[in-house]
Amino acid sequence: MEGKGIETWKDGRRYEGDFKNGKKDGQGTFEWPSGIKYIGSWKSGKQHGAGVLYNSTTNTKKQGEWVNGKRQRWVQGNE
């Protein structure tokens, strides 16, 4: 897959955004069935760069930085 698209999984996960070489790459939104949503940068299928993590259950959002799918630090707390 190349360009913009949507990928869904049977368990309710959903990604909408940019793809490159069949992987999430660029800007996109990933949603889990639990109500957590990540909006931000992706590279080679993993969260990479700046992003915001939303939790609809607790009504919170946190801005952070990710490298190769792992959060490095929170930049900004609950708002």
ChimeraX attribute file (.defattr): number of C-alpha atoms within 10 A of each C-alpha:
attribute: neighborCount
match mode: 1-to-1
recipient: residues
	/A:1	12
	/A:2	12
	/A:3	13
	/A:4	15
	/A:5	13
	/A:6	15
	/A:7	12
	/A:8	12
	/A:9	9
	/A:10	6
	/A:11	8
	/A:12	10
	/A:13	15
	/A:14	16
	/A:15	19
	/A:16	17
	/A:17	20
	/A:18	22
	/A:19	23
	/A:20	15
	/A:21	11
	/A:22	12
	/A:23	15
	/A:24	29
	/A:25	22
	/A:26	20
	/A:27	20
	/A:28	21
	/A:29	20
	/A:30	20
	/A:31	19
	/A:32	15
	/A:33	10
	/A:34	11
	/A:35	13
	/A:36	17
	/A:37	20
	/A:38	20
	/A:39	20
	/A:40	22
	/A:41	23
	/A:42	26
	/A:43	19
	/A:44	16
	/A:45	16
	/A:46	16
	/A:47	26
	/A:48	22
	/A:49	20
	/A:50	18
	/A:51	23
	/A:52	19
	/A:53	20
	/A:54	19
	/A:55	17
	/A:56	12
	/A:57	9
	/A:58	9
	/A:59	11
	/A:60	13
	/A:61	18
	/A:62	16
	/A:63	19
	/A:64	18
	/A:65	19
	/A:66	19
	/A:67	16
	/A:68	14
	/A:69	15
	/A:70	12
	/A:71	15
	/A:72	13
	/A:73	11
	/A:74	15
	/A:75	12
	/A:76	11
	/A:77	10
	/A:78	10
	/A:79	8
